[in-house]
């Protein structure tokens, strides 16, 4: 049973527009959420995170929104740039569960010129 | 060298071979992880070491055997693997394991093909 779901395997956006990547989770014990970005032939790199006590966290062009009642989070990238083309993974960890991350399957973002 | 380094980057092995994957970190982190990424599946946690002690073993078959000789090095010993074990094996480290808000630093992974 997949506890973290990214239902869109791919997303294509024009340069300069907003990219919105979505993630849903089922485990109500999850209290910390992260987004990772992965380029081909490289390991995932940390992008942004959010604690369950917040509903928004912003870092430059990247903003993560958390809707606890819907068990949904989203990553907004604005404006999107060609260098943002990568696979984006949503991950979550549970209170009292140690630093053990559960990942989604990823969304391939393509930013077109 | 900083970060997390994994070797080899690519490995092709027969089902009767024995090989080892190596991971090294120079970040001063106390926790290290092995994850497996198969096609169209989420990253699956295999093993966690905290302060050189194994704290998680996620029902991984015994043909995968981890070793953590010190806080900077992590190995994954492989023997009698199956073709379905072909995947990207990612090593990661974090500052500690006891708190859930320490992000991971990942290596670039070893692409394993079992023939």
Interface residues (C-beta under 8 A of the other chain):
Chain A: X2 X4 X9 X31 X32 X34 X36 X41 X42 X43 X44 X45 X46 X49 X51 X89 X93 X94 X95 X96 X97 X98 X99 X100 X101 X102 X103 X104 X105 X106
Chain B: X4 X6 X31 X35 X40 X41 X42 X43 X45 X48 X50 X55 X56 X90 X92 X94 X96 X97 X98 X99 X100 X101 X102 X103 X104 X105 X106 X107 X108 X109
